[in-house]
Amino acid sequence: MNLSISQPVFWLYLINLVLVLSVILHMLYQRRTPQNLMAWLLTLILLPYIGVFLYLLFGSRKFLNKHSKPMLAMHSISTTEPDHHFAVQLNHILRSNQIAGANCHNQVEVYQKDTAAFNGLMLAIENAKTHIHIETYIFELDVTGKAILDALIKKAQAGVEVRLLIDSLGSLNLYLRPKKLKPLLDAGGKYAFFQPLWSSIFKGKINLRNHRKIYLFDQTTLLTGGMNLSNDYLGTEQNTNHKKRWVDLMFKIQGPTTFHYQNIFNADWLYTTQENLAEPLQPIDKPQSKGQIMQAVPSGPDIESDALYETLLQSIYLAEQHIQIVTPYFIPDSSIMKALLIAIKRGVKVTLLTPETSGLILFDLGRSSYMRELIEAGGETYFYQGNMLHSKLIIIDRKATVIGSANFDYPSLLINHEVVNFIYSASLIETLSNWLEDLLAQSIRYQPNPSRTRKLFENLTRIIAPIL
């Protein structure tokens, strides 16, 4: 036996074994889903050392050191129990997860068009009196981004508190060229990049991205939804590329819900900059006021539990007639998928609308087996034929709707910093239902490829889907 050859191999094997066992302990500490756990185990086994390296980069799910980013505090602001069976059911889950329950008396308006969203955003900036707090995943200084930045600079010069928080990976171009934001600093405003890339790599947090869209003005007006700040999402008709903009939604919300969003922004800003902003103003509970019932539900590493995941799962189980899902990325975990399949067996109609291609080939491959399974069970799946469909929307029985930043996939529901709203507004749901019907009229039914080879390949990609 040649020891000079066998000993190095043995030590390499032993070191990899120790690393793999350490990673397994880390995963068990984070209480991952069996689906995600098995996907990472296969990666670690099939890719010695490389699998460990990939996990260190992309495997984190929660902050192990709670002092690195304090858990979000979501205090209830309403003493009035919501007059809606669906909201009451979800309140039990939210409050047990230390998430504020429903609040009433909100006013909600939807911007269905890119130009309307841009005009609404610019008007909100113009009308701001005391502060403008913007948090987004993507901020590009294209023609739309420059117009927004110029408006923010003007307000900062006028003495308005302007804070701009953008994700370093989502806004990579700006992160690498931050001097373009110097005029904002010179005007008295401030900006920060969430989870800087180099420190994220060394701390194993590079996959913990901030996907929240919070455009908050004077804590009275909130714009949120799926739209980032670039010409891909919103802008004027004068831009020659406006007809290629992605299909998305933005919502204008006024009322007590803005208090929760202000808390979320303050916590994210403090984590990134160590600057304490003024405490949000506690809204006055007015039982006689008119408005919509809403539940703001954040998710991410700064939430102790998986409140968004649990409320979405419960919503599916509460459905009695129809579940309509609009999402650019459809890679549900096993529990969510099983809930949808059981819903179909209970007689609930399940409709999925997704883009024919999302531009991300791994996600498109990863979703195929789930869509095939949904169709085989009796669900309906449609491919939108227009521009890239980036909207995130769920409508349940035309009694409740879920809007916000989260996609219908594992990263959004269990990893990224996200925030959504459960809204119980008959008029809003009717508007969104009509909008969805218009999109379905421009869509085609998805027909799974009958090839057995294709089906085998789809099932293989399903193995890695939980870590995409």
C-alpha positions as CSV (number, residue, x, y, z in Angstrom):
1,M,0.0,0.0,0.0
2,N,1.4,3.4,-1.0
3,L,0.9,5.6,2.1
4,S,2.3,8.7,0.3
5,I,-0.8,8.6,-2.0
6,S,-3.4,7.2,0.4
7,Q,-2.7,9.6,3.3
8,P,-3.4,12.8,1.4
9,V,-6.6,11.3,0.0
10,F,-7.6,10.2,3.5
11,W,-7.1,13.6,5.0
12,L,-8.9,15.3,2.2
13,Y,-11.8,12.9,2.7
14,L,-11.7,13.5,6.5
15,I,-11.7,17.3,6.2
16,N,-14.6,17.2,3.8
17,L,-16.5,14.9,6.2
18,V,-16.0,17.3,9.1
19,L,-17.1,20.3,6.9
20,V,-20.2,18.4,5.7
21,L,-21.1,17.4,9.3
22,S,-20.7,21.0,10.4
23,V,-23.0,22.2,7.6
24,I,-25.6,19.6,8.5
25,L,-25.6,20.8,12.1
26,H,-26.1,24.3,10.8
27,M,-29.0,23.3,8.7
28,L,-30.6,21.4,11.5
29,Y,-30.3,24.4,13.7
30,Q,-32.3,26.4,11.2
31,R,-35.2,24.0,11.0
32,R,-35.3,23.7,7.2
33,T,-38.0,22.0,5.2
34,P,-37.2,18.3,4.4
35,Q,-37.2,19.3,0.7
36,N,-34.6,21.9,1.1
37,L,-32.5,19.8,3.5
38,M,-32.4,16.9,1.1
39,A,-31.4,19.1,-1.8
40,W,-28.5,20.5,0.1
41,L,-27.4,17.0,1.3
42,L,-27.3,15.8,-2.3
43,T,-25.2,18.9,-3.2
44,L,-22.8,18.2,-0.4
45,I,-22.4,14.6,-1.3
46,L,-22.1,14.9,-5.0
47,L,-19.8,18.0,-4.9
48,P,-17.1,17.5,-2.3
49,Y,-15.8,20.9,-1.0
50,I,-17.6,22.7,-3.8
51,G,-20.9,21.9,-2.1
52,V,-19.7,23.3,1.2
53,F,-18.4,26.4,-0.5
54,L,-21.8,26.9,-2.2
55,Y,-23.6,26.4,1.1
56,L,-21.4,29.0,2.8
57,L,-22.3,31.5,0.1
58,F,-26.0,30.7,-0.5
59,G,-27.2,28.4,2.3
60,S,-28.1,30.8,5.1
61,R,-31.8,31.2,6.0
62,K,-32.0,33.0,9.3
63,F,-29.6,35.2,11.2
64,L,-27.9,32.9,13.8
65,N,-26.6,35.9,15.7
66,K,-29.8,37.7,16.7
67,H,-27.8,40.8,17.6
68,S,-26.7,41.2,13.9
69,K,-30.3,42.2,13.0
70,P,-32.9,42.4,15.7
71,M,-36.1,40.6,15.1
72,L,-38.9,42.8,13.8
73,A,-41.4,44.0,16.3
74,M,-44.9,44.1,14.9
75,H,-47.2,45.5,17.6
76,S,-51.0,45.5,17.2
77,I,-52.4,48.9,16.5
78,S,-56.1,48.1,16.5
79,T,-58.4,47.0,19.3
80,T,-61.2,46.3,16.8
81,E,-61.6,42.6,15.8
82,P,-61.9,42.4,12.0
83,D,-65.4,41.7,10.7
84,H,-64.2,39.1,8.3
85,H,-64.0,35.3,8.9
86,F,-60.9,34.9,6.7
87,A,-59.0,37.8,8.5
88,V,-60.0,36.4,12.0
89,Q,-58.6,33.0,11.1
90,L,-55.2,34.4,9.9
91,N,-55.1,36.7,12.9
92,H,-54.6,33.7,15.2
93,I,-51.6,32.6,13.2
94,L,-50.1,36.1,12.9
95,R,-50.4,37.0,16.6
96,S,-49.0,33.6,17.7
97,N,-46.0,34.5,15.5
98,Q,-45.6,37.9,17.1
99,I,-46.9,39.6,14.0
100,A,-49.6,42.3,14.3
101,G,-53.0,41.2,13.3
102,A,-55.5,43.0,11.0
103,N,-56.0,46.7,11.1
104,C,-59.0,48.5,9.7
105,H,-59.8,51.8,8.0
106,N,-57.2,51.7,5.2
107,Q,-57.7,53.2,1.7
108,V,-56.2,51.2,-1.2
109,E,-55.8,52.1,-4.8
110,V,-54.2,50.1,-7.5
111,Y,-52.0,51.3,-10.4
112,Q,-52.3,48.8,-13.2
113,K,-50.3,50.8,-15.7
114,D,-46.6,51.6,-15.7
115,T,-47.3,55.3,-16.5
116,A,-49.9,55.6,-13.8
117,A,-47.5,54.1,-11.2
118,F,-44.8,56.5,-12.2
119,N,-47.1,59.5,-12.1
120,G,-48.3,58.3,-8.7
121,L,-44.8,57.9,-7.3
122,M,-43.6,61.3,-8.6
123,L,-46.7,63.0,-7.2
124,A,-46.1,61.4,-3.8
125,I,-42.5,62.6,-3.8
126,E,-43.6,66.1,-4.8
127,N,-46.3,66.3,-2.0
128,A,-44.0,64.9,0.8
129,K,-43.6,67.4,3.6
130,T,-41.4,65.8,6.2
131,H,-39.8,62.6,5.0
132,I,-39.4,60.2,2.1
133,H,-38.2,56.7,2.9
134,I,-37.6,54.4,-0.1
135,E,-36.5,50.8,0.1
136,T,-36.2,48.7,-3.0
137,Y,-34.4,45.8,-4.6
138,I,-33.5,47.4,-7.9
139,F,-32.8,51.1,-8.5
140,E,-31.3,51.8,-11.9
141,L,-30.2,55.3,-13.0
142,D,-31.8,55.0,-16.4
143,V,-34.2,57.6,-17.7
144,T,-36.8,56.6,-15.1
145,G,-34.3,56.3,-12.2
146,K,-32.7,59.6,-13.0
147,A,-36.1,61.4,-12.9
148,I,-36.8,59.8,-9.5
149,L,-33.4,60.7,-8.2
150,D,-33.7,64.3,-9.4
151,A,-37.0,64.6,-7.6
152,L,-35.5,63.2,-4.4
153,I,-32.6,65.6,-4.6
154,K,-35.0,68.5,-5.0
155,K,-36.9,67.4,-1.9
156,A,-33.7,67.0,0.1
157,Q,-32.7,70.5,-0.8
158,A,-36.0,71.7,0.5
159,G,-35.3,70.2,3.9
160,V,-37.3,66.9,3.6
161,E,-35.6,63.9,5.2
162,V,-34.7,61.6,2.3
163,R,-33.5,58.1,3.0
164,L,-32.8,55.7,0.1
165,L,-32.1,52.0,1.0
166,I,-31.3,49.7,-2.0
167,D,-30.1,46.1,-2.2
168,S,-26.5,45.8,-3.2
169,L,-27.0,42.8,-5.4
170,G,-30.3,43.9,-7.0
171,S,-28.8,47.3,-7.7
172,L,-25.3,46.0,-8.6
173,N,-24.6,48.7,-11.2
174,L,-25.2,51.4,-8.7
175,Y,-23.5,49.6,-5.9
176,L,-20.3,49.5,-8.1
177,R,-20.7,53.1,-9.0
178,P,-22.0,54.9,-5.9
179,K,-20.6,58.2,-6.9
180,K,-23.7,58.7,-9.0
181,L,-25.6,59.2,-5.8
182,K,-23.3,61.9,-4.5
183,P,-25.7,64.7,-5.5
184,L,-28.2,63.2,-3.1
185,L,-25.7,63.4,-0.3
186,D,-24.7,67.0,-1.3
187,A,-28.4,67.9,-1.1
188,G,-28.7,66.6,2.5
189,G,-30.2,63.2,1.7
190,K,-28.7,59.8,2.6
191,Y,-28.5,56.4,0.9
192,A,-27.3,53.0,1.9
193,F,-26.7,49.6,0.3
194,F,-28.3,46.7,2.1
195,Q,-26.1,43.7,2.7
196,P,-22.9,44.9,1.0
197,L,-21.6,42.1,-1.2
198,W,-18.1,41.6,0.1
199,S,-19.1,41.4,3.8
200,S,-22.1,39.3,2.8
201,I,-19.8,36.7,1.2
202,F,-17.5,36.4,4.2
203,K,-20.5,36.3,6.6
204,G,-22.4,33.8,4.6
205,K,-25.4,36.2,4.0
206,I,-25.1,36.8,0.3
207,N,-28.4,35.1,-0.4
208,L,-30.3,37.0,2.3
209,R,-31.4,39.8,-0.1
210,N,-33.8,42.6,0.6
211,H,-36.7,42.2,-1.9
212,R,-39.1,44.6,-0.1
213,K,-40.6,47.5,-2.0
214,I,-41.4,50.3,0.5
215,Y,-42.0,53.8,-0.9
216,L,-43.2,55.7,2.2
217,F,-44.1,59.4,2.4
218,D,-44.7,61.3,5.7
219,Q,-46.0,57.9,7.2
220,T,-49.3,58.8,5.5
221,T,-48.9,57.5,2.0
222,L,-47.4,54.1,1.0
223,L,-46.6,52.8,-2.4
224,T,-45.8,49.1,-2.6
225,G,-46.2,46.0,-4.7
226,G,-43.9,44.4,-7.2
227,M,-42.4,47.3,-9.1
228,N,-38.8,48.2,-8.7
229,L,-37.4,51.6,-9.6
230,S,-36.2,51.4,-13.2
231,N,-37.6,51.9,-16.7
232,D,-38.3,48.1,-16.9
233,Y,-41.2,48.7,-14.5
234,L,-42.5,52.3,-14.7
235,G,-41.9,55.6,-16.5
236,T,-43.4,57.9,-19.0
237,E,-44.7,57.2,-22.5
238,Q,-42.1,59.4,-24.0
239,N,-39.4,56.8,-23.5
240,T,-39.0,54.7,-26.7
241,N,-38.8,51.5,-24.7
242,H,-42.0,52.0,-22.7
243,K,-43.9,49.4,-24.8
244,K,-41.5,46.7,-23.6
245,R,-42.0,47.4,-19.9
246,W,-42.9,44.5,-17.6
247,V,-46.4,43.8,-16.5
248,D,-46.7,44.7,-12.9
249,L,-48.8,46.3,-10.2
250,M,-48.3,49.1,-7.6
251,F,-50.6,49.9,-4.8
252,K,-51.2,53.1,-3.0
253,I,-52.2,52.6,0.6
254,Q,-53.2,55.2,3.2
255,G,-54.1,54.4,6.7
256,P,-52.8,52.5,9.8
257,T,-50.9,50.0,7.7
258,T,-48.3,52.7,7.0
259,F,-47.3,52.4,10.7
260,H,-46.1,48.8,10.2
261,Y,-44.2,49.8,7.1
262,Q,-42.5,52.6,8.9
263,N,-41.4,50.2,11.5
264,I,-40.0,47.8,8.9
265,F,-38.1,50.5,7.1
266,N,-36.7,51.9,10.4
267,A,-35.4,48.4,11.3
268,D,-33.8,47.8,7.9
269,W,-32.2,51.3,7.9
270,L,-30.9,50.8,11.4
271,Y,-29.4,47.4,10.5
272,T,-27.7,48.8,7.5
273,T,-26.5,52.2,8.8
274,Q,-26.7,52.1,12.6
275,E,-28.8,55.3,12.4
276,N,-31.9,55.5,14.5
277,L,-34.8,57.2,12.8
278,A,-37.7,58.9,14.6
279,E,-40.2,56.5,16.1
280,P,-43.3,56.0,13.9
281,L,-46.4,57.8,15.0
282,Q,-48.9,55.5,16.6
283,P,-52.1,55.7,14.6
284,I,-55.3,56.6,16.4
285,D,-57.8,53.7,16.4
286,K,-61.1,55.1,15.0
287,P,-63.7,52.3,15.2
288,Q,-66.3,54.4,13.3
289,S,-64.0,55.2,10.4
290,K,-64.6,53.6,7.0
291,G,-61.9,51.7,5.1
292,Q,-60.4,48.3,4.3
293,I,-59.2,45.5,6.5
294,M,-55.5,44.7,6.0
295,Q,-52.8,42.5,7.4
296,A,-49.2,43.4,6.8
297,V,-47.0,40.3,6.8
298,P,-43.2,40.6,6.6
299,S,-41.0,37.6,6.1
300,G,-37.3,37.0,6.1
301,P,-34.2,36.4,8.4
302,D,-35.4,39.1,10.7
303,I,-38.7,37.3,11.5
304,E,-38.4,34.6,14.2
305,S,-40.9,32.4,12.5
306,D,-42.2,31.8,9.0
307,A,-45.4,33.8,9.4
308,L,-45.9,34.6,5.7
309,Y,-45.4,30.9,4.7
310,E,-47.9,29.8,7.4
311,T,-50.6,32.3,6.6
312,L,-50.3,31.5,2.9
313,L,-50.6,27.8,3.6
314,Q,-53.6,28.4,5.9
315,S,-55.2,30.6,3.2
316,I,-55.0,27.8,0.7
317,Y,-56.7,25.4,3.2
318,L,-59.4,28.0,3.8
319,A,-60.3,28.3,0.1
320,E,-63.7,26.9,-0.9
321,Q,-64.2,27.9,-4.5
322,H,-61.2,29.4,-6.5
323,I,-57.5,30.1,-5.9
324,Q,-55.9,32.3,-8.5
325,I,-52.2,32.8,-8.6
326,V,-50.1,35.2,-10.6
327,T,-46.4,34.9,-10.2
328,P,-43.2,35.2,-12.4
329,Y,-41.6,32.3,-10.5
330,F,-43.5,29.2,-9.5
331,I,-41.4,26.8,-7.4
332,P,-43.5,26.0,-4.3
333,D,-42.2,23.8,-1.5
334,S,-43.7,20.4,-0.9
335,S,-46.3,21.6,1.8
336,I,-47.6,24.4,-0.3
337,M,-47.8,22.2,-3.4
338,K,-49.6,19.5,-1.4
339,A,-52.1,22.1,-0.1
340,L,-52.9,23.1,-3.7
341,L,-53.4,19.5,-4.8
342,I,-55.6,18.8,-1.8
343,A,-57.6,22.0,-2.6
344,I,-58.3,20.6,-6.1
345,K,-59.5,17.3,-4.6
346,R,-61.8,19.3,-2.4
347,G,-63.4,20.8,-5.5
348,V,-61.5,24.2,-5.4
349,K,-60.6,25.5,-8.8
350,V,-56.8,26.4,-9.0
351,T,-55.6,28.7,-11.7
352,L,-51.9,29.7,-12.3
353,L,-50.8,32.5,-14.6
354,T,-47.1,32.8,-15.2
355,P,-44.9,34.2,-18.0
356,E,-43.9,31.8,-20.8
357,T,-40.3,32.6,-20.0
358,S,-39.0,34.5,-16.9
359,G,-35.6,35.0,-18.4
360,L,-34.0,32.8,-15.7
361,I,-33.6,29.3,-17.3
362,L,-33.0,27.5,-14.1
363,F,-36.3,28.8,-12.7
364,D,-38.1,28.0,-15.9
365,L,-36.8,24.4,-15.8
366,G,-37.4,24.1,-12.1
367,R,-41.1,25.0,-12.3
368,S,-42.0,22.5,-15.1
369,S,-42.6,19.5,-12.9
370,Y,-44.8,21.5,-10.5
371,M,-46.9,22.8,-13.3
372,R,-47.2,19.3,-14.8
373,E,-48.4,17.9,-11.4
374,L,-50.9,20.8,-11.0
375,I,-52.4,20.1,-14.4
376,E,-52.5,16.3,-13.9
377,A,-54.5,16.9,-10.7
378,G,-57.0,19.1,-12.5
379,G,-55.6,22.6,-12.1
380,E,-55.2,25.2,-14.8
381,T,-51.9,26.7,-15.9
382,Y,-51.6,29.6,-18.4
383,F,-48.6,31.2,-20.1
384,Y,-48.9,35.0,-20.5
385,Q,-48.0,36.0,-24.1
386,G,-47.2,39.7,-23.6
387,N,-44.2,41.4,-22.0
388,M,-42.5,39.8,-19.0
389,L,-45.1,39.2,-16.3
390,H,-43.6,40.3,-13.0
391,S,-46.8,40.8,-11.0
392,K,-47.3,38.9,-7.7
393,L,-51.0,38.3,-6.8
394,I,-53.2,35.7,-5.2
395,I,-57.0,35.9,-5.1
396,I,-58.9,33.5,-2.9
397,D,-62.6,33.0,-3.4
398,R,-62.9,36.7,-4.4
399,K,-62.9,37.3,-0.7
400,A,-59.2,38.0,0.0
401,T,-56.2,39.0,-2.0
402,V,-52.5,38.9,-1.3
403,I,-50.3,41.6,-2.8
404,G,-46.7,42.6,-2.2
405,S,-43.1,41.7,-3.1
406,A,-43.1,38.0,-2.6
407,N,-43.0,35.5,-5.5
408,F,-44.5,32.0,-5.2
409,D,-41.2,30.3,-4.6
410,Y,-38.9,29.1,-1.9
411,P,-36.6,32.1,-1.7
412,S,-39.5,34.6,-1.4
413,L,-41.4,32.6,1.2
414,L,-38.5,31.3,3.3
415,I,-35.3,33.3,2.7
416,N,-35.6,36.8,1.3
417,H,-36.7,39.9,3.2
418,E,-40.2,40.4,1.9
419,V,-43.5,42.0,2.9
420,V,-47.0,41.4,1.6
421,N,-50.5,42.5,2.5
422,F,-53.7,40.4,2.9
423,I,-56.5,42.7,1.9
424,Y,-60.2,42.2,2.2
425,S,-61.8,44.8,-0.1
426,A,-64.6,43.8,-2.4
427,S,-64.0,46.7,-4.8
428,L,-60.2,46.1,-5.0
429,I,-60.7,42.4,-5.6
430,E,-63.2,43.1,-8.4
431,T,-60.7,45.4,-10.0
432,L,-57.9,42.9,-9.7
433,S,-60.1,40.1,-10.9
434,N,-61.0,42.1,-14.1
435,W,-57.3,42.8,-14.6
436,L,-56.5,39.1,-14.3
437,E,-59.2,38.2,-16.8
438,D,-57.7,40.6,-19.3
439,L,-54.3,38.9,-18.9
440,L,-55.8,35.4,-19.2
441,A,-57.4,36.5,-22.5
442,Q,-53.8,37.2,-23.7
443,S,-52.5,33.8,-22.5
444,I,-52.4,30.3,-23.7
445,R,-52.9,27.1,-21.8
446,Y,-49.7,25.3,-20.8
447,Q,-49.5,21.8,-22.2
448,P,-46.8,19.6,-20.7
449,N,-44.4,18.0,-23.1
450,P,-45.5,14.3,-23.4
451,S,-41.9,13.1,-23.8
452,R,-40.9,10.7,-21.0
453,T,-37.3,12.0,-21.4
454,R,-38.6,15.5,-20.8
455,K,-40.6,14.3,-17.7
456,L,-37.5,12.6,-16.3
457,F,-35.4,15.7,-16.8
458,E,-38.1,17.9,-15.2
459,N,-38.1,15.6,-12.1
460,L,-34.3,15.8,-11.9
461,T,-34.4,19.6,-11.9
462,R,-37.0,19.4,-9.1
463,I,-34.3,18.0,-6.9
464,I,-32.3,21.2,-6.9
465,A,-35.4,23.5,-7.1
466,P,-35.5,24.2,-3.3
467,I,-32.0,25.8,-3.4
468,L,-32.5,27.9,-6.5
